[in-house]
Amino acid sequence: MLDAYVRDLRSFDRNVRLYLISGALVGFTTAGGIYTVLLNLYILRLGYGFELVGMVNAAGAIAYALFCLPAGAMGKRFGTRRVMLFGMVLITVGNGMLPLAEFVAESWRAHWLVLARVPRAIGFAMYLVNAAPFLIAATDRARRHRVFSVQAALQPLAAVAGSVAGGLLPGLFALSLGVDLDQPAPYRYPLILATFLLIPAVGALMATREVDPPTGSAPATAGAAAIPIAAVICIAVVAFLVTVGVAVVQTFFNVYMDDGLQQSTALIGLLSAAAQLVSGVAALASPFMTARWGKGPAIAATSVAMAVFLLPMAFIPSWVAVGVGCIGVFAMGAMRFSVFTVFQQEMVPDRWRPTISGATAMATGLSYAAVALGGGYLIPAYGYGAVFTLSAVAVVAGALLFQLYFRRPRGEYARHSGE
C-alpha cells in the first residue's frame, strides 16, 4: 500500500503537491498540532473557566459557519486558488493575534480572545471550502480517491509532530523562563512560534496556479443541471450530526485530561499525537475500504464506529480509556472525511461543487459551535460523561439518516446509474 502511495505522490499534479505542503504545515501548527493541544490550556492558565473556553471555540466555529457559503461564492467568482491563498493569510493573522491577549487591558482580554478567533475562522472557511473543488479540478477521476486520502492523512500525520511539540514546548519554555506550568507564558510562546511556521504555507499556495475542471470529468451537459436541493440539505444535516463526534473530542479532550483527570501537558500531547498518527494511517486505507464496500456503506460504518469509541470516554474515567476513545474517534473521522468529501463533490455538477462544499463546511462549523457552547455549560452541570454520551447519540442519528436517504443513488450518482 505504501509503495502505491509513494508512486502516486510523484505523479500528482504540481498544484496538488503544493497544496499538500500547505496542509502539512496547517496540521503541524493549528489544525490538530500545537494550537489544538495548547489553546484551551492557555485560556485556563489565564484564569478563565469552561464558559470562556466554550465561547472562544464557539466564536471561531460560528464565524467559520457563517462565512462558508460566501467563501464558496467567492471561489466561483474569483477562483479557488486566490480565495484559498487569502484565507491562509487570515489564518496566520488570527493565530498571531490570540497569544497577544496578555498585552491587552484586562477588562478587554476576554473579548480579545473571542475576537481573535474570527479572522482565523474566516480564513479557514475560505481555505477549506475551496480546497475540495480545487483538488477535484486538479485531478482526474481515477486518481481522485488517492489524492483525497493523502490529503486526509497528511494533515494528521503532520499534527503528530505538532502534538508532541505542543506537549513538550511549555515545559521547555517554563524551564528557560524560570516560571511554573500554571502560568500562561509557557503556553504563549509556543502559540506564537506556531504562527511563524504558517508563513511557508502562504508561500506554498502563492506558488500554485489557478485550475479549471479537468476535461472529461463530467458529462458535457452537467454544468447546466440544477443542484439537487434535497440531497444537499441531507448532506449538510448529516455533516452536522456526525461532526459532533470529532468536535467534542477536539474541543474538550485536552480540558478533560487536564481538569478532570489531572494529567500532564506532556501526556496530553503524546495522546494527541498518537490519535493523529493512527488517523493518518487510517485515512490512507480509505480507498481500499471504499473499493470493497462502496462509498455509502463506508461512510455509515465509520460513523457508527466513531460513536462506539465515544462510549469509553463517556463511562470510564481513566486516561487510558479516554486516550483509546480519542484515538478511535480521530481514526474513524479521518477515514470518513476523505470518502465523504469525494461523495458530496461527485454528487453535483462542476458548477455546484463550491456550493455544496460551502454548505457542508457551514454545517460542520455549526456543529463545532454547538458542541463548544453546549459543552461549556453542560460540563459544569452534568459532567464530561453526559457530553460524550449525547455526542455519540448525535453521531448514530447522522449515520442512520445518511443510510436511509442515500441507500439509493442521488444527484450525479443517480444520473450515472441510469436513474
QUILIN-V376479 format. One record per residue. RES is the residue in one letter. SS is DSSP state (A for helix, B for strand, O for the rest). OMEGA is omega in whole degrees, 0 to 359 (none if undefined). NEAR is the number of other ideal C-beta (glycine too) atoms within 8 Angstrom. Layout:
BEGIN
res=[RES:RES]
ss=[SS:SS]
omega=[OMEGA:OMEGA]
near=[NEAR:NEAR]
END
This chain:
BEGIN
res=[M:L:D:A:Y:V:R:D:L:R:S:F:D:R:N:V:R:L:Y:L:I:S:G:A:L:V:G:F:T:T:A:G:G:I:Y:T:V:L:L:N:L:Y:I:L:R:L:G:Y:G:F:E:L:V:G:M:V:N:A:A:G:A:I:A:Y:A:L:F:C:L:P:A:G:A:M:G:K:R:F:G:T:R:R:V:M:L:F:G:M:V:L:I:T:V:G:N:G:M:L:P:L:A:E:F:V:A:E:S:W:R:A:H:W:L:V:L:A:R:V:P:R:A:I:G:F:A:M:Y:L:V:N:A:A:P:F:L:I:A:A:T:D:R:A:R:R:H:R:V:F:S:V:Q:A:A:L:Q:P:L:A:A:V:A:G:S:V:A:G:G:L:L:P:G:L:F:A:L:S:L:G:V:D:L:D:Q:P:A:P:Y:R:Y:P:L:I:L:A:T:F:L:L:I:P:A:V:G:A:L:M:A:T:R:E:V:D:P:P:T:G:S:A:P:A:T:A:G:A:A:A:I:P:I:A:A:V:I:C:I:A:V:V:A:F:L:V:T:V:G:V:A:V:V:Q:T:F:F:N:V:Y:M:D:D:G:L:Q:Q:S:T:A:L:I:G:L:L:S:A:A:A:Q:L:V:S:G:V:A:A:L:A:S:P:F:M:T:A:R:W:G:K:G:P:A:I:A:A:T:S:V:A:M:A:V:F:L:L:P:M:A:F:I:P:S:W:V:A:V:G:V:G:C:I:G:V:F:A:M:G:A:M:R:F:S:V:F:T:V:F:Q:Q:E:M:V:P:D:R:W:R:P:T:I:S:G:A:T:A:M:A:T:G:L:S:Y:A:A:V:A:L:G:G:G:Y:L:I:P:A:Y:G:Y:G:A:V:F:T:L:S:A:V:A:V:V:A:G:A:L:L:F:Q:L:Y:F:R:R:P:R:G:E:Y:A:R:H:S:G:E]
ss=[O:A:A:A:A:A:A:A:A:A:A:O:O:A:A:A:A:A:A:A:A:A:A:A:A:A:A:A:A:O:O:O:O:A:A:A:A:A:A:A:A:A:A:A:A:O:O:O:O:A:A:A:A:A:A:A:A:A:A:A:A:A:A:A:A:A:A:A:A:A:A:A:A:A:A:A:A:A:O:A:A:A:A:A:A:A:A:A:A:A:A:A:A:A:A:A:A:A:O:O:A:A:A:O:O:A:A:A:A:A:A:A:A:A:A:A:A:A:A:A:A:A:A:A:A:A:A:A:A:A:A:A:A:A:A:A:A:A:O:O:A:A:A:A:A:A:A:A:A:A:A:A:A:A:A:A:A:A:A:A:A:A:A:A:A:A:A:A:A:A:A:A:A:A:A:A:A:O:O:O:O:O:O:O:A:A:A:A:A:A:A:A:A:A:A:A:O:O:A:A:A:A:A:A:A:A:O:O:O:O:O:O:O:O:O:O:O:O:O:O:O:A:A:A:O:O:O:O:A:A:A:A:A:A:A:A:A:A:A:A:A:A:A:A:A:A:A:A:A:A:A:A:A:A:A:A:A:A:A:A:O:O:O:O:A:A:A:A:A:A:A:A:A:A:A:A:A:A:A:A:A:A:A:A:O:A:A:A:A:A:A:A:A:O:A:A:A:A:A:A:A:A:A:A:A:A:A:A:A:A:A:A:A:A:A:O:O:O:A:A:A:A:A:A:A:A:A:A:A:A:A:A:A:A:A:A:A:A:A:A:A:A:A:A:A:A:O:O:O:A:A:A:A:A:A:A:A:A:A:A:A:A:A:A:A:A:A:A:A:A:A:A:A:A:A:A:A:A:A:A:A:A:O:A:A:A:A:A:A:A:A:A:A:A:A:A:A:A:A:A:A:A:A:A:A:O:O:O:O:O:A:A:A:A:A:A:O:O:O]
omega=[182:179:179:179:178:178:180:180:180:183:179:175:181:178:180:182:179:177:180:176:179:179:178:179:176:179:181:189:197:180:181:183:188:183:183:180:194:187:183:179:177:179:178:181:175:176:181:184:184:184:180:174:178:182:180:179:180:179:178:182:179:178:177:182:182:185:184:179:173:178:176:178:177:177:177:185:188:183:185:184:181:183:176:181:179:177:179:176:180:176:181:180:181:178:179:181:192:182:174:184:182:181:177:177:187:180:181:190:180:178:180:180:179:184:181:179:186:179:177:182:177:178:178:176:180:183:187:180:183:180:183:178:177:181:177:181:183:182:174:186:184:185:191:181:178:182:184:175:175:177:181:182:190:181:178:178:175:180:175:179:179:179:177:178:179:178:185:186:179:178:179:179:178:179:182:181:182:180:179:179:174:175:182:187:180:179:181:187:173:177:176:177:179:178:180:181:176:183:176:176:174:180:179:179:177:182:178:176:177:183:171:178:182:179:177:181:180:177:186:182:187:184:183:184:178:178:179:189:184:180:180:178:179:178:181:179:178:179:179:186:185:179:178:182:179:184:183:178:181:183:191:178:182:178:178:180:184:186:185:185:175:180:186:176:179:179:177:179:181:178:176:178:178:179:180:180:181:180:177:177:180:180:179:180:186:178:180:176:180:179:183:186:190:185:184:178:179:179:181:184:180:177:178:179:177:179:179:181:176:186:176:176:183:193:182:183:180:181:178:180:180:178:178:178:178:180:180:180:180:180:179:178:179:178:181:188:185:179:181:179:178:181:184:179:180:182:185:175:184:188:183:183:174:181:180:175:178:180:180:179:177:178:178:179:178:178:177:180:180:179:182:180:181:180:180:180:182:183:178:184:189:178:182:184:180:181:178:179:178:179:178:178:180:181:179:178:178:179:180:178:179:183:181:185:187:176:170:182:179:175:180:180:177:180:182:181:174:179:none]
near=[7:5:6:8:11:8:8:12:9:6:6:13:7:8:12:12:10:12:17:12:11:13:13:12:14:15:17:14:15:12:10:13:19:17:13:16:16:15:11:13:15:13:12:13:10:11:4:10:7:11:10:13:15:15:12:14:15:13:13:13:16:12:14:16:16:8:12:15:10:9:17:15:11:11:15:8:5:6:7:14:14:9:14:15:12:10:17:15:10:13:16:14:11:16:15:10:12:14:13:10:11:9:4:9:5:5:4:8:12:8:7:13:15:12:9:13:14:12:11:17:17:15:17:11:18:16:13:10:15:19:13:12:13:15:13:12:12:12:13:8:6:4:11:12:12:11:14:12:14:15:14:15:15:13:15:18:13:16:17:13:10:18:19:11:13:17:16:10:14:15:11:8:12:14:7:6:8:5:7:5:8:4:9:9:10:15:13:11:11:15:16:10:10:16:12:7:10:16:8:9:13:13:8:13:14:7:6:12:6:8:10:5:9:9:4:5:10:10:5:5:6:11:9:5:7:3:10:10:6:6:12:13:8:12:13:12:11:12:14:14:13:15:12:15:18:11:14:14:14:9:14:12:13:12:14:12:14:14:8:9:11:5:8:5:13:9:11:16:15:11:14:18:14:11:16:18:11:11:16:15:11:13:16:11:11:16:10:8:11:12:5:5:7:6:9:11:8:15:14:11:9:13:17:11:10:17:14:9:14:18:12:11:16:11:7:7:7:7:10:6:11:16:11:10:15:14:14:12:16:15:13:15:13:16:17:14:10:16:16:10:11:12:11:12:13:9:13:14:12:9:6:9:13:14:14:15:15:15:14:12:15:13:14:13:17:12:15:18:13:10:14:17:11:10:14:15:11:11:12:7:5:7:6:11:10:10:16:14:12:9:14:14:9:12:17:11:9:16:14:8:12:15:10:7:10:11:6:6:9:10:10:11:10:10:9:7:7:3:6]
END
